[in-house]
Amino acid sequence: KKKKNIYIYIYIYIYIFFFFSFDDLFFFKVNENDLPAWQRESVNSVDDMYIGCEDEMEEEVAKWLEKEKKGNFGKAWNKSEQYYNNTWATTTSTLKKEQIMAVHAYTLGMPPIYAEFNKAVRTQKSEYMTKFQYHAFHFYLTMALRSLKPKAAECVTTYRRTNCRFETGINREVRFGGFTSSSLGSYSSPGLFGNQSCFEIITCFGADISEFSKFKSEKEVLIPPYEVFKVTDIQKRSQKNSLPCEVVYNLESTNKILLNLNCALTDESDL
């Protein structure tokens, strides 16, 4: 197992060398007590990026997929396969079949699997080897984002609304801890997504998934759980301004990622 880990670390360094500049800081650890309350949950994130075990995981998840295709996920996966066969089966794409299906399934309104899936992603780090039910989906979605956004140097500005409240401070480093939807160009409708908290985000690992989305007009950029941001500004709505939400947070990617579970599954002999 030690020898295997050494090979994975060597692969990671090679990955960094080819896809990131020497100025990019890649891995870092955080103290849970240093995080604001809403961020402590992200410490428990399923944040596997599969760097160094892509081929091995490709073989493994093909077996797990059949076991995991149940409930809403099974219905969404079947819908996404119909979408793939009708739209992409005879067309060349950057993504593999299962990656396209994963992206499309994530964006489906019915059945709505993204909320249930993200709840598991944000909280089941300790259950990744046991109760986590989305190994195949997580792998295909992560690899889709990596394929669509191979270079973190190409950053984009995106916008996100929620009806949730957050507490943090300027210059704090945070991550969402789940797959996080945002939009290119402007904020989406407050009627659909809320007006309590808005985020203006500069993301370097988020990928434009609109080409494969159920709702192409949303111009969705999906941000992975592992990207780390710095809070650069916080503005509150008042009579003197006309902010889109009660609070607007400006987040800028640090070009760092936090990985606690990279290739954790392939290190387990019983999986």
Secondary structure, 3 states (H helix, E strand, C coil): CHHHHHHHHHHHHHHHHHHCCCCCCCECCCCHHHCCHHHHHHHHCCCCCCCCCHHHHHHHHHHHHHHHCCHHHHHHHHHHHHHHHHHCCCCCCCCCHHHHHHHHHHHCCCCCCHHHHHHHHHHCHHHCCCCCCCHHHHHHHHHHHHHHCCCCCCCEEEEEEECCCCCCCCCCEECCCCCEEEEECCCCCHHHHCCCEEEEEEECCCEECHHHCCCHHHCEEEECCCEEEEEEEEEECCCCCCCCCCEEEEEEEEEEECCCCCCCHHHCCCC
